Amino acid sequence: MLIRFLSEIERSIKVREPLLKKFQKEKTDCYRLFNGTGEGFPGLIIDRYREVLIFQWHEGKCHLEVSELESLAGVYGKEIGIQSVYLKSFVTDRSSQSADASHYLSQPLWGKESPPEIICHENGMKLAIRPYEGFSTGIFLDQRNNRSFLREHFQGREVLNCFSYTCAFSVACALNGNKITSVDLSKRYLDWGKNNFNLNGIVIDDHLFYSVDVFLQFKKAKKLQKTYDLIILDPPSFSRNSKGKTFSVKKDMKSLITGSCELLNPNGVLFISSNLTLWNSRLLQKYVAEVLVEMKMNVEWIKLPIIPDDFLGCEAPLSACCFKRLH
Protein backbone atom coordinates (compact mmCIF):
# COMPACT_ATOMS: atom_id res chain seq x y z
CA MET A 1 0.00 0.00 0.00
CA LEU A 2 2.69 2.50 1.03
CA ILE A 3 4.93 1.70 -1.94
CA ARG A 4 2.02 2.27 -4.32
CA PHE A 5 1.10 5.46 -2.48
CA LEU A 6 4.66 6.83 -2.63
CA SER A 7 4.74 6.08 -6.33
CA GLU A 8 1.48 7.99 -6.78
CA ILE A 9 2.84 10.95 -4.83
CA GLU A 10 5.95 11.12 -7.03
CA ARG A 11 3.71 10.93 -10.10
CA SER A 12 1.47 13.75 -8.81
CA ILE A 13 4.53 15.95 -8.20
CA LYS A 14 5.68 15.47 -11.79
CA VAL A 15 2.18 16.12 -13.16
CA ARG A 16 2.02 19.36 -11.20
CA GLU A 17 5.34 20.75 -12.38
CA PRO A 18 3.75 23.09 -15.00
CA LEU A 19 1.20 24.24 -12.40
CA LEU A 20 3.91 24.96 -9.83
CA LYS A 21 5.80 27.04 -12.41
CA LYS A 22 2.56 28.92 -13.11
CA PHE A 23 2.11 29.65 -9.39
CA GLN A 24 5.69 30.88 -9.16
CA LYS A 25 5.08 33.27 -12.05
CA GLU A 26 1.87 34.52 -10.40
CA LYS A 27 3.66 35.05 -7.06
CA THR A 28 1.60 32.37 -5.33
CA ASP A 29 3.23 30.02 -2.83
CA CYS A 30 0.20 28.51 -1.05
CA TYR A 31 -1.87 25.90 -2.88
CA ARG A 32 -3.08 22.29 -2.87
CA LEU A 33 -0.54 19.61 -3.73
CA PHE A 34 -2.56 16.41 -3.36
CA ASN A 35 -6.32 15.98 -3.60
CA GLY A 36 -6.93 12.59 -2.04
CA THR A 37 -10.01 11.25 -3.79
CA GLY A 38 -9.15 13.09 -7.00
CA GLU A 39 -5.78 11.32 -7.04
CA GLY A 40 -7.29 7.89 -6.33
CA PHE A 41 -6.38 7.90 -2.62
CA PRO A 42 -9.30 9.12 -0.45
CA GLY A 43 -8.74 10.58 2.97
CA LEU A 44 -5.44 12.44 2.57
CA ILE A 45 -5.23 16.04 1.42
CA ILE A 46 -1.94 17.94 1.26
CA ASP A 47 -1.66 21.73 1.15
CA ARG A 48 1.51 23.76 0.73
CA TYR A 49 2.32 27.04 2.47
CA ARG A 50 5.78 28.08 1.25
CA GLU A 51 8.17 25.55 2.82
CA VAL A 52 5.47 24.05 5.08
CA LEU A 53 3.04 21.26 4.24
CA ILE A 54 -0.19 20.47 6.03
CA PHE A 55 -1.39 16.87 5.83
CA GLN A 56 -5.14 16.54 6.40
CA TRP A 57 -5.86 12.99 7.54
CA HIS A 58 -9.59 12.12 7.39
CA GLU A 59 -11.00 9.50 9.73
CA GLY A 60 -12.40 6.39 8.11
CA LYS A 61 -10.96 7.24 4.70
CA CYS A 62 -7.19 7.35 5.01
CA HIS A 63 -5.67 4.10 6.25
CA LEU A 64 -2.01 5.09 6.35
CA GLU A 65 -0.24 4.91 9.71
CA VAL A 66 1.71 7.82 11.19
CA SER A 67 5.02 6.15 10.35
CA GLU A 68 3.89 5.84 6.73
CA LEU A 69 2.90 9.49 6.64
CA GLU A 70 6.38 10.37 7.90
CA SER A 71 7.87 8.46 4.96
CA LEU A 72 5.56 10.35 2.64
CA ALA A 73 6.65 13.66 4.17
CA GLY A 74 10.26 12.76 3.46
CA VAL A 75 9.45 12.34 -0.24
CA TYR A 76 8.11 15.89 -0.41
CA GLY A 77 11.09 17.20 1.53
CA LYS A 78 13.44 15.65 -1.02
CA GLU A 79 11.47 16.43 -4.18
CA ILE A 80 10.30 20.02 -3.65
CA GLY A 81 12.35 21.36 -0.75
CA ILE A 82 9.79 21.21 2.05
CA GLN A 83 11.17 21.96 5.54
CA SER A 84 8.21 21.11 7.81
CA VAL A 85 5.16 18.87 7.66
CA TYR A 86 2.25 19.13 10.11
CA LEU A 87 -0.53 16.60 10.52
CA LYS A 88 -4.15 17.58 11.21
CA SER A 89 -6.59 14.74 11.85
CA PHE A 90 -10.24 15.30 10.94
CA VAL A 91 -12.98 13.19 12.54
CA THR A 92 -16.08 12.34 10.56
CA ASP A 93 -18.33 14.78 12.48
CA ARG A 94 -16.60 18.05 13.40
CA SER A 95 -19.77 19.98 14.29
CA SER A 96 -19.39 19.31 18.00
CA GLN A 97 -15.61 18.96 18.25
CA SER A 98 -12.94 21.62 18.56
CA ALA A 99 -9.37 21.00 17.51
CA ASP A 100 -7.53 18.95 20.12
CA ALA A 101 -4.13 19.78 21.61
CA SER A 102 -2.25 18.00 18.83
CA HIS A 103 -3.37 20.68 16.36
CA TYR A 104 -1.54 23.34 18.38
CA LEU A 105 1.81 21.58 18.81
CA SER A 106 4.78 23.35 17.25
CA GLN A 107 6.62 20.04 16.82
CA PRO A 108 6.00 18.85 13.24
CA LEU A 109 5.30 15.36 12.00
CA TRP A 110 8.48 15.67 9.95
CA GLY A 111 11.26 18.23 9.52
CA LYS A 112 12.14 21.25 11.60
CA GLU A 113 9.79 23.37 13.70
CA SER A 114 8.07 26.14 11.74
CA PRO A 115 7.68 29.66 13.14
CA PRO A 116 4.16 30.15 14.58
CA GLU A 117 3.39 32.52 11.72
CA ILE A 118 4.72 32.57 8.17
CA ILE A 119 3.94 35.02 5.39
CA CYS A 120 2.58 33.46 2.21
CA HIS A 121 1.63 35.02 -1.09
CA GLU A 122 -1.46 34.66 -3.28
CA ASN A 123 -1.24 36.50 -6.59
CA GLY A 124 1.19 38.85 -4.87
CA MET A 125 -1.10 39.48 -1.88
CA LYS A 126 0.55 38.78 1.49
CA LEU A 127 -1.26 36.62 4.04
CA ALA A 128 -0.24 35.49 7.52
CA ILE A 129 -0.47 31.71 7.90
CA ARG A 130 -0.32 29.86 11.22
CA PRO A 131 0.53 26.19 10.59
CA TYR A 132 -0.40 24.89 14.04
CA GLU A 133 -3.36 26.99 15.14
CA GLY A 134 -6.23 24.51 15.19
CA PHE A 135 -7.98 23.05 12.16
CA SER A 136 -7.51 26.07 9.91
CA THR A 137 -4.40 27.93 8.88
CA GLY A 138 -5.81 31.37 8.09
CA ILE A 139 -6.89 30.98 4.48
CA PHE A 140 -9.24 28.84 2.40
CA LEU A 141 -7.16 28.05 -0.65
CA ASP A 142 -10.07 27.02 -2.89
CA GLN A 143 -11.32 30.64 -2.94
CA ARG A 144 -8.18 31.90 -4.73
CA ASN A 145 -9.81 32.49 -8.11
CA ASN A 146 -12.87 34.12 -6.55
CA ARG A 147 -10.71 36.52 -4.52
CA SER A 148 -8.82 37.43 -7.67
CA PHE A 149 -12.08 37.90 -9.58
CA LEU A 150 -13.58 40.28 -7.02
CA ARG A 151 -10.29 42.16 -6.73
CA GLU A 152 -10.10 42.67 -10.49
CA HIS A 153 -13.73 43.56 -11.22
CA PHE A 154 -14.81 45.82 -8.37
CA GLN A 155 -13.04 49.09 -7.70
CA GLY A 156 -13.77 52.04 -5.42
CA ARG A 157 -16.92 50.59 -3.86
CA GLU A 158 -18.46 50.01 -0.46
CA VAL A 159 -17.94 46.34 0.42
CA LEU A 160 -19.43 44.27 3.25
CA ASN A 161 -17.56 41.03 3.95
CA CYS A 162 -19.61 38.78 6.23
CA PHE A 163 -18.01 35.84 8.06
CA SER A 164 -14.72 37.48 7.12
CA TYR A 165 -12.50 35.07 9.10
CA THR A 166 -8.94 36.45 8.65
CA CYS A 167 -10.09 38.92 5.98
CA ALA A 168 -8.47 37.45 2.86
CA PHE A 169 -11.45 38.59 0.74
CA SER A 170 -11.34 41.97 2.47
CA VAL A 171 -7.65 42.47 1.72
CA ALA A 172 -8.11 41.42 -1.91
CA CYS A 173 -10.91 43.98 -2.37
CA ALA A 174 -9.12 46.70 -0.40
CA LEU A 175 -6.11 46.42 -2.70
CA ASN A 176 -8.36 47.71 -5.49
CA GLY A 177 -9.41 50.84 -3.62
CA ASN A 178 -12.62 49.57 -2.08
CA LYS A 179 -13.78 50.58 1.42
CA ILE A 180 -14.31 47.38 3.39
CA THR A 181 -16.50 46.52 6.36
CA SER A 182 -15.38 43.14 7.77
CA VAL A 183 -17.69 41.25 10.13
CA ASP A 184 -16.87 38.12 12.13
CA LEU A 185 -17.90 36.75 15.52
CA SER A 186 -14.27 36.18 16.45
CA LYS A 187 -12.24 39.20 17.54
CA ARG A 188 -9.14 37.02 17.36
CA TYR A 189 -9.70 36.31 13.68
CA LEU A 190 -10.44 39.97 12.98
CA ASP A 191 -7.16 40.94 14.67
CA TRP A 192 -5.47 38.37 12.45
CA GLY A 193 -7.24 40.05 9.51
CA LYS A 194 -6.00 43.49 10.55
CA ASN A 195 -2.49 42.05 10.51
CA ASN A 196 -3.12 40.95 6.91
CA PHE A 197 -4.15 44.51 6.07
CA ASN A 198 -0.92 45.79 7.60
CA LEU A 199 1.20 43.25 5.69
CA ASN A 200 -0.15 44.67 2.44
CA GLY A 201 0.39 48.32 3.38
CA ILE A 202 -3.36 49.02 3.69
CA VAL A 203 -4.32 51.71 6.21
CA ILE A 204 -6.62 50.03 8.74
CA ASP A 205 -8.30 53.28 9.78
CA ASP A 206 -9.80 53.54 6.29
CA HIS A 207 -11.81 50.38 6.92
CA LEU A 208 -14.24 49.00 9.51
CA PHE A 209 -14.06 45.81 11.59
CA TYR A 210 -16.95 44.49 13.69
CA SER A 211 -16.77 41.49 15.98
CA VAL A 212 -20.49 40.76 16.05
CA ASP A 213 -23.12 38.33 14.82
CA VAL A 214 -23.81 38.95 11.12
CA PHE A 215 -27.56 39.22 11.65
CA LEU A 216 -27.06 41.89 14.31
CA GLN A 217 -24.84 43.77 11.88
CA PHE A 218 -27.60 43.55 9.27
CA LYS A 219 -30.04 45.12 11.72
CA LYS A 220 -27.60 47.88 12.63
CA ALA A 221 -26.84 48.71 9.00
CA LYS A 222 -30.55 48.75 8.11
CA LYS A 223 -31.30 51.08 11.02
CA LEU A 224 -28.55 53.44 9.87
CA GLN A 225 -29.74 53.11 6.24
CA LYS A 226 -26.30 51.86 5.29
CA THR A 227 -26.06 50.09 1.92
CA TYR A 228 -23.31 48.39 -0.05
CA ASP A 229 -22.16 47.89 -3.63
CA LEU A 230 -20.68 44.45 -2.98
CA ILE A 231 -21.59 41.95 -0.25
CA ILE A 232 -19.60 38.77 0.32
CA LEU A 233 -21.25 35.80 2.02
CA ASP A 234 -18.93 32.89 2.76
CA PRO A 235 -20.44 31.32 5.89
CA PRO A 236 -19.25 28.18 7.69
CA SER A 237 -21.52 25.16 7.39
CA PHE A 238 -21.94 25.19 11.17
CA SER A 239 -20.84 27.36 14.09
CA ARG A 240 -21.72 28.07 17.70
CA ASN A 241 -21.25 31.36 19.56
CA SER A 242 -20.10 31.85 23.15
CA LYS A 243 -23.71 31.76 24.37
CA GLY A 244 -24.40 28.41 22.73
CA LYS A 245 -26.48 29.79 19.85
CA THR A 246 -25.93 27.78 16.70
CA PHE A 247 -25.68 28.83 13.07
CA SER A 248 -26.05 26.43 10.17
CA VAL A 249 -26.17 27.09 6.46
CA LYS A 250 -29.12 24.73 5.99
CA LYS A 251 -31.15 26.63 8.58
CA ASP A 252 -29.96 30.21 8.05
CA MET A 253 -28.95 30.68 4.41
CA LYS A 254 -32.34 32.07 3.38
CA SER A 255 -32.15 34.72 6.12
CA LEU A 256 -28.60 35.55 5.04
CA ILE A 257 -29.70 36.11 1.47
CA THR A 258 -32.73 38.23 2.33
CA GLY A 259 -30.79 40.26 4.91
CA SER A 260 -28.00 40.92 2.43
CA CYS A 261 -30.37 41.90 -0.37
CA GLU A 262 -31.99 44.50 1.88
CA LEU A 263 -28.59 46.21 2.14
CA LEU A 264 -27.65 45.89 -1.53
CA ASN A 265 -27.62 48.99 -3.73
CA PRO A 266 -29.21 48.92 -7.19
CA ASN A 267 -26.58 47.40 -9.49
CA GLY A 268 -24.92 46.08 -6.35
CA VAL A 269 -23.41 42.59 -6.38
CA LEU A 270 -23.92 39.69 -3.98
CA PHE A 271 -21.30 36.92 -3.92
CA ILE A 272 -22.33 33.72 -2.12
CA SER A 273 -20.29 30.61 -1.49
CA SER A 274 -20.65 27.52 0.66
CA ASN A 275 -18.77 24.33 1.48
CA LEU A 276 -21.98 22.49 2.38
CA THR A 277 -21.66 19.08 0.77
CA LEU A 278 -25.38 18.95 -0.13
CA TRP A 279 -24.82 21.67 -2.75
CA ASN A 280 -22.79 22.18 -5.86
CA SER A 281 -22.66 25.55 -7.61
CA ARG A 282 -25.69 24.72 -9.78
CA LEU A 283 -27.83 23.70 -6.80
CA LEU A 284 -26.68 26.67 -4.75
CA GLN A 285 -27.65 29.08 -7.54
CA LYS A 286 -31.00 27.31 -7.90
CA TYR A 287 -31.63 27.74 -4.16
CA VAL A 288 -30.64 31.42 -4.25
CA ALA A 289 -32.83 32.00 -7.32
CA GLU A 290 -35.86 30.58 -5.50
CA VAL A 291 -35.30 32.97 -2.59
CA LEU A 292 -34.98 35.91 -5.01
CA VAL A 293 -38.26 34.97 -6.69
CA GLU A 294 -39.97 35.09 -3.28
CA MET A 295 -38.44 38.54 -2.76
CA LYS A 296 -39.53 39.64 -6.26
CA MET A 297 -36.02 40.84 -6.95
CA ASN A 298 -34.72 41.03 -10.51
CA VAL A 299 -31.09 40.09 -10.94
CA GLU A 300 -28.46 39.43 -13.56
CA TRP A 301 -26.27 36.40 -12.89
CA ILE A 302 -22.52 36.87 -13.07
CA LYS A 303 -20.28 34.08 -14.30
CA LEU A 304 -17.58 33.24 -11.79
CA PRO A 305 -14.16 31.76 -12.60
CA ILE A 306 -13.74 28.02 -12.57
CA ILE A 307 -12.37 26.19 -9.55
CA PRO A 308 -8.57 26.55 -9.19
CA ASP A 309 -6.56 23.98 -11.14
CA ASP A 310 -5.06 22.52 -7.97
CA PHE A 311 -8.57 21.67 -6.71
CA LEU A 312 -9.82 19.85 -9.80
CA GLY A 313 -11.19 16.48 -8.78
CA CYS A 314 -11.41 17.32 -5.08
CA GLU A 315 -13.97 15.41 -3.05
CA ALA A 316 -16.06 18.37 -1.86
CA PRO A 317 -15.64 21.27 -4.31
CA LEU A 318 -16.62 24.74 -3.25
CA SER A 319 -20.05 25.99 -4.37
CA ALA A 320 -20.41 29.63 -5.38
CA CYS A 321 -22.68 31.97 -7.30
CA CYS A 322 -22.89 35.70 -7.89
CA PHE A 323 -25.48 38.17 -9.17
CA LYS A 324 -26.07 41.86 -9.78
CA ARG A 325 -29.23 43.44 -8.45
CA LEU A 326 -31.09 45.29 -11.18
CA HIS A 327 -33.06 48.50 -10.67
N, C-alpha and C positions, 0 to 999 in steps of 0.2 A: 504493500500500500504506500509506504513512505517513498520507496524508490520511484514508483510511478508518479507520485505527487511532486517530488523534486524535479523529475523530468518535465512535468507539466509547467512548473514554475519557471524553469529555464526557458521553455518554449514561449511562455507568455511574456517574458522579458524581451526576447528577441522580436516577437510580434509588435511589441510596443515601442521599439526603438524610434520609428518615424514620429510617433506621437510624443515621445519624450523630447525629441528635437524641436517639435512644434511648440511644446510648453516652454522650452528654454528660450525660444525666439520671442514668445509672447510674455516673457518675464513672469512665468508661473511656476512655482516650485512646491505646490501642494495639490495632490490629485490622487485618484484611485489607481492602484497598481494591479489588484487582483479582485475579481468579482464573484468568486465562489461559484454559485449556481451557473452563471454565465460562462464559466471556464470548465464546467463539468465536475466541480468539486463543491457541493453545497456546504454552507456552514462556516466558511472562512473568508473574510473580507480583509483586504490589506490596503491601507491608505498611507500615502507618503506626505510628510511635512519636512521639507528640506532633507536633512540627514537623519531624520527620525521616521520610523515606521510604526504604525499602530495596527496590530493584529486584532480583529474582531472575531472572537470564537463564539459560535452560536450553539446553545444547548440543544442536544437531540439531533443536530445536523452534522456537525464536525466531529469526527471520531479519532482525530489525531491526539496523541498524548503530548504533555508539555515538553518532554525530551525531544519528540519529533518536531515540534514547533521551533525548538531551539536550533535544530539542524537546518530547518527551513530558513530561519533568520540568518544563519551563517551564509547561506547561498546568496541572499540579497546583499549582505555585507561585502561579499567578494565581488559580485557582479556589478553593482551600481553604487558602491561606496557608502553604504548606510553605516552609521555609527551607533545607533541605539534602536532597539525594538521593544515596544511595550505591548502587553497583552491585556485586552479587556474582554471579559467573559459576559455574555448576554444570556440571561435565562429566557425561557419561552414567554413568560408573562412579566413584563417590567412595570405594569401599571401600578403595582403596589410595592415595588421594591426600589430603594435608592441604591446607588453604587456602594459596594462594600469597601472595606479598608484597602483591599488589594488594588483598587483603581486609583488610589492616591499615593502609592509607594513610588519613591523616586528611583528605586533600584529597578533596572529594566530586565526583561526576560533574557535579553542578549545585548552585549556591547557595553559601552560606558554610559554612565548616568548623564541624562540630558539636563540642561538648565530648566528650571520650572516654567520658564516662558521663552519661546523662540519667535523670531519675526519671520513670517512667511510672506510670499508675494502671490497675488492673483491678478493677472493682467496689469502688473505694475503697482497695484494697490497693496499697501502693507497691512498685515493683520497679525495680531498677537495670538499665538497658539500655546496652549498649556497641555503638554502630552499626558500628564497624570493628574488631571483634575476631574475625576468622575467619569461618567460615560462619554461625555462630549469633550471636544478639544477647543471649541470656540468658533467653529465654522462648519456649515453644512456644504460639503464640496459639490453636491449635485446641483446646487443653485448657481454655479459659476456663470453659465450662459445667460441665465435670467438677470443676474446682477449686471452683467455687461450690457445686456439689452436695455435695461432701464437707465443705466448710466449714459448710454449713447443717444437715447431717443427723447429724454425729458430734461430740459434745461431751464433754470431760472424759475422754478415752480415751488409751490407750497406742497410739501410731502408729509404724509402721516404714515409712519412705519409701526404697525401693531405687532406685538409679540417679537420685539426687535432683537431679543437675545443679546449678542455682543455687537450688534449694529453693523454687520457687514453690508446689508442692503443700504443702510443709512449713509455709510461712508461712501459707497459707490455713487449714490445719488448726489451727495454733498460735493463730490469732486467735480460735478458738472454744474455747480452754481446754484443748486436747489437749497431751499431752507427746510430743514428736516425737524420734525417732531417725532422722537423715538419713545415708544411706550413698552414697558415690560414690568411684570410683577416683581422681578428680582433687581434690587438695587445693586447687588454685586455684579450682575451681568451688565447693567447699564454703566457701572464704573469701568468695567472691562471695555465696553463700547466707547466710552470717552477716551480711553487710552488709545483705541484704534483711530479715533479722530486725530488725536495728538500726533500719532505716528505718521499720519499723512499730511501734517501741516495745516489742518483745518481748525479754524478758531472755534472753540466750543461755545463761546458766548453768543455766537451767531445762530445757535440751534437750541432746541428745547429737549429735555429729557424728563420723563415722568415715570416714577416707579409706582404704578397703580394698575388696578384691574382695567382691562380694555373697555369693558362696558361702562364703567364709571367715567372713563375718559370720553367716551362717546356722549354721555349725558352732559358732561362739563362743556364740551365743544359745542353741542347743540344749544345749550343755555346761553353761551357767549356768541352764538351765531357764527362760529368759526367753521370755515369750509376749506376744502383741499382740492388741488389739481391732480394729485396722485396719492392713492392709498394702497398700502401693501399689507396683505393678510397672509401670513405664513404661520398659522397656529400649530402647536403640538397636538398630537392625536388625543392626549390625555394629560391633565395636570391637576394639582391640588394646592390651594393656597394655605397660608399659615393657620387659617381658621377652619380648615378642613373642607372648605367648599371646593367642589370638583368642577372641572371644565372638560368637555369632550367634544370633538369635532362632530360626531354623529348627533349629539344633542344640541349643540350651540351654533353650528355653522349658519343656519338660516338667520339667526339673530345677528350674527356677525355681518352677513351680507346686507341685511336691511339697515342695520346701524351705520354701516360704512356708506351705503348709498345716500342716506340722509345728510351726510357731510360732504358729498361729492359735488363739485361744481359742474355746470353744464360743460360738456367736452372734457370733463375730468375722467381719469382712468383708474380703474380698480384692477389690481393684480391679486390673484388668489392662488395659493398653492397648498398642497396637503400631502402628507406621507401616509394617510390612511389607506390600508391595503385593500379596502373594499372598492376604492375608486381607481380608475386610470384617468388620463386627461379628458378623454371623451365623456366619461360618465360624470366627472366633476363639472364639466361645462354644461352638460344636460341638467344636472341638479341646479346649478346657478341660474340657468335660463328659466327653469320652472319658477324659481323664487322671483325673478325679474318680471315674469308674466303676472304673477300675483300682485306685484307692486305697480304694474302698468307702466314700467319704465322701458323706453326705447334705447337700444344700445347698438353699437357697432363692434363686432368681435375683432380683436387684434391677434394676429398670428405670432406666436412666441417662437423662439429658436428651439431647435431640437435638443434632446438630452445630450449632455457632454459625451464626447467619444469614449472617455474612460469609464462611462457608466452604461454603455450599450450592453444589453444582456443581463443587467442586474436583476436580482430577484424581486425587488419591490421598487420599481421606478417611481420617481416623483411625479405627482399629478399637478398640473397648473393650467390656468386659463386667464384671459385678460380681456377687458372690454372698455370702450369709451362710451360715456353717457352722452346721449344726444339731447338737443334742446327739447 
